[in-house]
Amino acid sequence: MAIIACPECKGQLSDQAPACPHCGGKTIPETSTGSMPQQGPHRSRRVISVVILLALMAMLAVVLIAPWRKETTDGMTWSEAIKEHGLEWTDLINETTKVKDDGFVIRTVDVKEETLLEMSLKVVGGGNVEFKFLDHENFNRWMDKKAYAGFASLSSEEGTNSKSHTGRIQAGKYHFIIKEASSSNILGSADEATVSIQIRVLTRSRK
């Protein structure tokens, strides 16, 4: 505890007193140096460190994003960008086939290297179908059990009669299975279906 002077009447009082006993004025405790308590320099250092860190993160984002934007923009469509890098789409399957009641259509494709695969399927006439795309190991398991679980579905109605998917795929042998959705299955159709199938991969241009 220290004795200080009241800022109003200059009377002496304790630095712990909430008000001056002489004039009733409120007091502001002083430090030993007679000034307000000051914050240490560590807070300023933290603020400066945060500002520097944010600036470095912003610079890193620019370095990483700028090349990607240049490759995928510059007014080019994806088709033009693919040609620019010497790539082209190569069909593995491109056909229209009929799937009879309780029957299966199975097509096998060989993917030579890791790449991008695009699959498009459309019911162009008839009933409803279900399909799967399996690697060779899972295909053999399916052949042993003939389990229908996990088949994706397509109906013959407009708006639900087509599906497409694009994704990365590893090198290997794959099997595309399509079957009629019979009355014992989800969609309850026993009509013969006509289906358009296209499966293609991105490969290096031979030109």
C-alpha positions as CSV (number, residue, x, y, z in Angstrom):
1,M,0.0,0.0,0.0
2,A,1.3,3.5,-0.8
3,I,0.2,7.1,0.0
4,I,-0.7,9.1,-3.1
5,A,-2.1,12.6,-3.7
6,C,-5.7,13.1,-4.7
7,P,-5.9,14.5,-8.3
8,E,-8.7,16.8,-7.2
9,C,-7.8,18.3,-3.8
10,K,-4.2,17.2,-3.5
11,G,-4.9,15.6,-0.1
12,Q,-3.1,12.5,0.9
13,L,-4.8,9.1,0.8
14,S,-4.1,5.4,0.3
15,D,-3.7,4.1,-3.3
16,Q,-6.2,1.4,-2.3
17,A,-9.0,3.9,-1.4
18,P,-11.9,4.0,-4.0
19,A,-12.5,7.7,-3.2
20,C,-10.7,10.6,-1.6
21,P,-11.8,10.9,2.1
22,H,-11.3,14.7,1.9
23,C,-13.3,15.7,-1.2
24,G,-15.0,12.4,-2.2
25,G,-13.3,12.4,-5.7
26,K,-12.6,9.1,-7.3
27,T,-9.0,8.1,-7.5
28,I,-6.9,6.4,-10.1
29,P,-4.1,4.2,-8.6
30,E,-0.6,5.2,-9.8
31,T,2.3,2.9,-10.4
32,S,5.6,3.4,-8.5
33,T,6.7,5.6,-11.4
34,G,3.6,7.8,-11.2
35,S,2.1,6.6,-14.5
36,M,-0.7,4.3,-15.6
37,P,0.2,0.6,-15.7
38,Q,1.5,-0.3,-19.2
39,Q,1.2,-3.5,-21.1
40,G,4.4,-5.4,-21.6
41,P,6.2,-5.7,-25.0
42,H,5.2,-9.4,-25.4
43,R,1.7,-8.5,-26.6
44,S,3.1,-6.2,-29.3
45,R,5.4,-9.0,-30.4
46,R,2.4,-11.5,-30.6
47,V,0.5,-9.0,-32.8
48,I,3.5,-8.5,-35.1
49,S,4.0,-12.3,-35.3
50,V,0.3,-12.9,-36.3
51,V,0.5,-10.2,-39.0
52,I,3.7,-11.7,-40.5
53,L,2.2,-15.3,-40.4
54,L,-1.0,-14.1,-42.2
55,A,1.1,-12.3,-44.8
56,L,3.2,-15.4,-45.4
57,M,0.1,-17.6,-45.8
58,A,-1.4,-15.2,-48.3
59,M,1.8,-15.2,-50.4
60,L,1.9,-19.1,-50.3
61,A,-1.7,-19.2,-51.5
62,V,-0.9,-17.0,-54.4
63,V,2.1,-19.1,-55.4
64,L,0.1,-22.3,-55.3
65,I,-3.1,-21.1,-56.9
66,A,-1.8,-18.9,-59.7
67,P,-0.3,-21.7,-61.8
68,W,-3.5,-23.8,-61.5
69,R,-5.6,-20.8,-62.6
70,K,-3.3,-20.3,-65.6
71,E,-3.7,-23.9,-66.7
72,T,-7.4,-24.1,-66.3
73,T,-8.5,-20.7,-67.4
74,D,-7.0,-18.3,-70.0
75,G,-10.3,-18.6,-71.9
76,M,-9.8,-22.3,-72.7
77,T,-12.5,-25.0,-72.5
78,W,-11.6,-28.3,-70.9
79,S,-11.5,-29.9,-74.3
80,E,-9.0,-27.3,-75.5
81,A,-6.9,-27.8,-72.3
82,I,-6.8,-31.5,-72.8
83,K,-5.5,-31.0,-76.4
84,E,-3.1,-28.4,-75.2
85,H,-1.5,-31.1,-72.9
86,G,-1.4,-33.7,-75.7
87,L,-4.3,-35.8,-74.3
88,E,-7.4,-37.3,-75.9
89,W,-10.4,-39.3,-74.9
90,T,-10.3,-43.0,-76.1
91,D,-13.4,-45.2,-76.1
92,L,-13.2,-48.5,-74.3
93,I,-17.0,-49.2,-74.8
94,N,-19.3,-47.3,-77.1
95,E,-22.4,-49.2,-78.0
96,T,-26.2,-49.5,-77.8
97,T,-27.3,-52.9,-76.5
98,K,-30.5,-54.7,-75.5
99,V,-30.8,-56.2,-72.0
100,K,-33.4,-59.0,-71.8
101,D,-35.6,-59.9,-68.9
102,D,-33.5,-61.6,-66.1
103,G,-30.4,-61.4,-68.4
104,F,-27.0,-59.8,-68.0
105,V,-24.7,-57.9,-70.3
106,I,-21.1,-58.0,-69.2
107,R,-18.3,-56.0,-70.9
108,T,-14.6,-56.2,-69.9
109,V,-12.1,-53.4,-70.4
110,D,-8.3,-53.1,-69.8
111,V,-7.0,-49.8,-68.5
112,K,-3.3,-49.6,-69.3
113,E,-2.2,-46.9,-66.8
114,E,-3.6,-44.7,-64.1
115,T,-5.8,-42.1,-65.7
116,L,-9.2,-40.4,-65.8
117,L,-12.3,-42.5,-66.7
118,E,-15.6,-41.2,-67.9
119,M,-18.7,-43.4,-67.9
120,S,-22.1,-42.5,-69.4
121,L,-25.2,-44.7,-69.4
122,K,-28.6,-44.0,-70.8
123,V,-31.8,-46.0,-71.2
124,V,-33.0,-45.2,-74.7
125,G,-36.0,-47.6,-74.8
126,G,-37.8,-50.2,-72.9
127,G,-37.7,-51.0,-69.2
128,N,-35.4,-50.3,-66.2
129,V,-31.9,-51.5,-65.6
130,E,-29.3,-51.8,-62.8
131,F,-25.6,-51.8,-63.2
132,K,-22.2,-52.1,-61.6
133,F,-18.6,-51.3,-62.5
134,L,-16.1,-53.7,-60.7
135,D,-12.4,-54.3,-60.7
136,H,-11.3,-57.9,-61.5
137,E,-11.0,-59.1,-57.9
138,N,-14.5,-57.9,-56.9
139,F,-15.9,-59.2,-60.2
140,N,-14.7,-62.7,-59.3
141,R,-16.4,-62.4,-55.9
142,W,-19.6,-61.3,-57.5
143,M,-19.5,-64.2,-60.0
144,D,-19.3,-66.6,-57.0
145,K,-22.2,-65.1,-55.1
146,K,-24.2,-63.2,-57.8
147,A,-25.2,-60.7,-55.1
148,Y,-27.5,-58.0,-56.4
149,A,-26.8,-55.6,-53.5
150,G,-25.1,-52.3,-54.5
151,F,-26.4,-52.1,-58.1
152,A,-27.1,-48.6,-59.2
153,S,-30.5,-48.1,-60.9
154,L,-31.8,-46.4,-64.0
155,S,-35.4,-46.0,-65.1
156,S,-36.8,-45.5,-68.6
157,E,-38.5,-42.2,-67.4
158,E,-37.2,-38.9,-68.6
159,G,-35.0,-37.3,-66.0
160,T,-34.0,-40.5,-64.4
161,N,-32.9,-42.5,-67.5
162,S,-29.2,-41.4,-67.6
163,K,-26.2,-41.3,-65.4
164,S,-22.6,-40.2,-65.9
165,H,-19.5,-40.3,-63.7
166,T,-15.9,-39.1,-64.1
167,G,-13.1,-40.2,-61.7
168,R,-9.5,-41.4,-61.4
169,I,-8.9,-45.0,-62.1
170,Q,-5.9,-47.3,-61.5
171,A,-4.4,-49.6,-64.2
172,G,-6.0,-53.0,-64.4
173,K,-8.9,-55.1,-65.7
174,Y,-12.5,-53.9,-65.0
175,H,-15.9,-55.3,-65.7
176,F,-19.1,-53.5,-66.5
177,I,-22.3,-55.4,-65.6
178,I,-25.8,-54.4,-66.6
179,K,-29.0,-56.3,-65.9
180,E,-32.7,-55.9,-66.3
181,A,-34.5,-54.8,-63.2
182,S,-36.9,-57.7,-62.9
183,S,-40.0,-57.8,-60.7
184,S,-38.0,-59.3,-57.9
185,N,-35.7,-56.3,-57.8
186,I,-36.0,-52.6,-56.8
187,L,-37.6,-51.1,-59.9
188,G,-40.1,-53.8,-60.6
189,S,-39.8,-53.9,-64.4
190,A,-39.8,-57.0,-66.7
191,D,-39.6,-55.2,-70.0
192,E,-36.6,-55.6,-72.4
193,A,-34.4,-52.5,-72.1
194,T,-32.3,-50.8,-74.7
195,V,-29.2,-49.1,-73.2
196,S,-26.5,-46.8,-74.6
197,I,-23.2,-47.3,-73.0
198,Q,-20.0,-45.3,-73.3
199,I,-16.9,-45.8,-71.2
200,R,-13.8,-43.9,-72.2
201,V,-10.4,-42.9,-70.7
202,L,-8.0,-40.1,-71.1
203,T,-4.8,-41.2,-72.9
204,R,-1.8,-39.5,-74.5
205,S,-2.4,-38.4,-78.1
206,R,-0.7,-40.6,-80.7
207,K,-0.2,-37.6,-83.1
